[in-house]
């Protein structure tokens, strides 16, 4: 069992309650709702563009 808090422990427990407030907990996830999907889509675009440029490169050594 937990040791009972004295007057000092109760004071600090009440002082730290603001850290668990719903406005402060896990806000970065909800602050930018579409950022994760946008970053994945942008990454897929970059990979696709790199593959496209490699396939359609104007290499002077390539046979026409």
N, CA, C and O of each residue as an XYZ file, in Angstrom:
256
protein
N       0.838     -1.189      0.000
C       0.000      0.000      0.000
C       0.872      1.239      0.000
O       2.012      1.224      0.466
N       0.320      2.291     -0.525
C       1.069      3.543     -0.614
C       1.138      4.208      0.749
O       0.223      4.117      1.567
N       2.227      4.859      0.949
C       2.418      5.591      2.195
C       1.529      6.836      2.181
O       1.479      7.530      1.165
N       0.837      7.136      3.261
C      -0.036      8.316      3.248
C       0.776      9.600      3.078
O       1.867      9.744      3.628
N       0.224     10.509      2.314
C       0.908     11.780      2.068
C       0.732     12.701      3.269
O      -0.339     12.762      3.873
N       1.771     13.394      3.592
C       1.688     14.379      4.655
C       1.213     15.703      4.071
O       0.840     15.763      2.899
N       1.221     16.756      4.868
C       0.777     18.058      4.360
C       1.663     18.561      3.213
O       1.174     19.234      2.305
N       2.956     18.241      3.248
C       3.844     18.682      2.167
C       3.540     17.931      0.880
O       3.525     18.529     -0.196
N       3.296     16.615      0.980
C       2.965     15.827     -0.199
C       1.653     16.258     -0.832
O       1.537     16.305     -2.057
N       0.676     16.568     -0.013
C      -0.611     17.038     -0.533
C      -0.438     18.375     -1.254
O      -1.072     18.617     -2.281
N       0.406     19.226     -0.723
C       0.659     20.524     -1.342
C       1.230     20.347     -2.743
O       0.764     20.980     -3.690
N       2.242     19.485     -2.877
C       2.864     19.285     -4.185
C       1.955     18.515     -5.129
O       2.000     18.730     -6.341
N       1.128     17.620     -4.593
C       0.198     16.891     -5.444
C      -0.801     17.857     -6.073
O      -1.111     17.751     -7.259
N      -1.299     18.791     -5.283
C      -2.234     19.773     -5.815
C      -1.534     20.713     -6.795
O      -2.151     21.168     -7.758
N      -0.274     21.005     -6.565
C       0.466     21.902     -7.461
C       0.733     21.252     -8.820
O       0.905     21.967     -9.808
N       0.773     19.933     -8.899
C       1.070     19.241    -10.152
C      -0.175     18.803    -10.909
O      -0.062     18.197    -11.974
N      -1.357     19.096    -10.385
C      -2.575     18.670    -11.071
C      -2.735     19.354    -12.417
O      -3.353     18.779    -13.313
N      -2.205     20.555    -12.598
C      -2.352     21.271    -13.865
C      -1.667     20.529    -15.007
O      -2.038     20.701    -16.168
N      -0.668     19.705    -14.685
C       0.049     18.979    -15.740
C      -0.819     17.914    -16.403
O      -0.539     17.501    -17.528
N      -1.870     17.468    -15.718
C      -2.748     16.431    -16.252
C      -4.019     17.013    -16.862
O      -4.946     16.271    -17.189
N      -4.070     18.324    -17.017
C      -5.253     18.967    -17.572
C      -5.439     18.532    -19.028
O      -4.457     18.432    -19.762
N      -6.680     18.271    -19.462
C      -6.907     17.785    -20.835
C      -6.417     18.742    -21.920
O      -6.116     18.299    -23.029
N      -6.330     20.017    -21.637
C      -5.854     20.964    -22.649
C      -4.346     20.849    -22.865
O      -3.839     21.310    -23.887
N      -3.632     20.253    -21.936
C      -2.179     20.168    -22.040
C      -1.676     18.780    -22.388
O      -0.517     18.632    -22.775
N      -2.501     17.771    -22.264
C      -2.075     16.396    -22.488
C      -2.287     16.029    -23.946
O      -3.397     16.153    -24.462
N      -1.243     15.582    -24.607
C      -1.307     15.044    -25.970
C      -1.897     16.041    -26.962
O      -2.724     15.670    -27.796
N      -1.481     17.296    -26.879
C      -2.030     18.314    -27.758
C      -1.388     18.323    -29.140
O      -2.032     18.749    -30.098
N      -0.154     17.872    -29.279
C       0.518     17.948    -30.570
C      -0.166     17.060    -31.606
O      -0.162     17.377    -32.796
N      -0.739     15.975    -31.170
C      -1.434     15.080    -32.099
C      -2.691     15.732    -32.646
O      -3.005     15.577    -33.827
N      -3.408     16.451    -31.814
C      -4.670     17.046    -32.217
C      -4.500     18.457    -32.773
O      -5.430     18.984    -33.385
N      -3.357     19.073    -32.581
C      -3.148     20.433    -33.077
C      -3.011     20.447    -34.594
O      -3.404     21.418    -35.239
N      -2.462     19.391    -35.168
C      -2.279     19.303    -36.617
C      -2.920     18.011    -37.105
O      -2.226     17.006    -37.259
N      -4.228     18.012    -37.352
C      -4.922     16.759    -37.629
C      -4.510     16.059    -38.920
O      -4.552     14.830    -38.973
N      -4.114     16.786    -39.958
C      -3.788     16.130    -41.214
C      -2.312     16.069    -41.513
O      -1.923     15.684    -42.616
N      -1.479     16.437    -40.560
C      -0.043     16.513    -40.829
C       0.555     15.146    -41.112
O       1.390     15.031    -42.008
N       0.169     14.120    -40.397
C       0.737     12.784    -40.611
C       0.427     12.253    -41.997
O       1.310     11.732    -42.679
N      -0.820     12.382    -42.414
C      -1.208     11.911    -43.742
C      -0.510     12.741    -44.814
O      -0.076     12.199    -45.831
N      -0.401     14.033    -44.599
C       0.253     14.903    -45.578
C       1.734     14.545    -45.729
O       2.256     14.538    -46.844
N       2.405     14.251    -44.632
C       3.822     13.882    -44.712
C       4.008     12.555    -45.438
O       4.961     12.403    -46.202
N       3.123     11.601    -45.216
C       3.206     10.320    -45.919
C       2.963     10.523    -47.411
O       3.683      9.964    -48.238
N       1.953     11.319    -47.760
C       1.659     11.578    -49.170
C       2.825     12.295    -49.843
O       3.164     11.985    -50.985
N       3.438     13.244    -49.153
C       4.571     13.972    -49.721
C       5.766     13.041    -49.911
O       6.482     13.150    -50.907
N       5.986     12.137    -48.975
C       7.072     11.167    -49.110
C       6.864     10.240    -50.294
O       7.804      9.937    -51.030
N       5.617      9.788    -50.477
C       5.306      8.932    -51.626
C       5.529      9.707    -52.918
O       6.040      9.153    -53.891
N       5.153     10.975    -52.936
C       5.368     11.810    -54.116
C       6.858     11.935    -54.429
O       7.259     11.812    -55.586
N       7.672     12.175    -53.415
C       9.120     12.328    -53.640
C       9.742     11.042    -54.176
O      10.578     11.084    -55.079
N       9.339      9.908    -53.625
C       9.870      8.630    -54.105
C       9.412      8.389    -55.540
O      10.203      7.955    -56.378
N       8.152      8.663    -55.827
C       7.635      8.490    -57.182
C       8.338      9.384    -58.177
O       8.629      8.955    -59.293
N       8.614     10.609    -57.801
C       9.315     11.529    -58.692
C      10.748     11.065    -58.945
O      11.243     11.168    -60.067
N      11.409     10.560    -57.918
C      12.778     10.066    -58.082
C      12.807      8.864    -59.021
O      13.697      8.760    -59.865
N      11.851      7.964    -58.883
C      11.775      6.791    -59.765
C      11.473      7.238    -61.188
O      12.092      6.746    -62.132
N      10.543      8.152    -61.357
C      10.188      8.657    -62.685
C      11.389      9.316    -63.359
O      11.651      9.077    -64.538
N      12.109     10.137    -62.619
C      13.282     10.811    -63.184
C      14.377      9.814    -63.547
O      15.092     10.012    -64.529
N      14.511      8.764    -62.778
C      15.533      7.760    -63.077
C      15.166      6.963    -64.332
O      16.031      6.656    -65.152
N      13.885      6.631    -64.476
C      13.438      5.865    -65.635
C      13.502      6.718    -66.905
O      13.906      6.227    -67.958
N      13.116      7.964    -66.814
C      13.051      8.831    -67.983
C      14.233      9.789    -68.073
O      14.096     10.884    -68.619
N      15.366      9.405    -67.558
C      16.532     10.290    -67.609
C      17.084     10.319    -69.023
O      16.972      9.345    -69.767
N      17.678     11.443    -69.384
C      18.282     11.580    -70.703
C      19.748     11.206    -70.574
O      20.622     12.072    -70.570
N      20.008      9.921    -70.469
C      21.369      9.405    -70.329
C      21.996      9.328    -71.722
O      21.436      8.683    -72.609
N      23.146      9.971    -71.931
C      23.774      9.951    -73.273
C      24.242      8.547    -73.675
O      24.432      8.284    -74.862
N      24.427      7.658    -72.725
C      24.898      6.303    -73.033
C      23.746      5.347    -73.329
O      23.977      4.202    -73.720
N      22.520      5.800    -73.147
C      21.374      4.931    -73.388
C      21.113      4.815    -74.892
O      21.299      5.783    -75.630
N      20.690      3.654    -75.341
C      20.405      3.446    -76.750
C      18.998      3.957    -77.057
O      18.073      3.801    -76.261
N      18.864      4.574    -78.239
C      17.564      5.123    -78.615
C      16.827      4.162    -79.483
O      15.706      4.445    -79.905
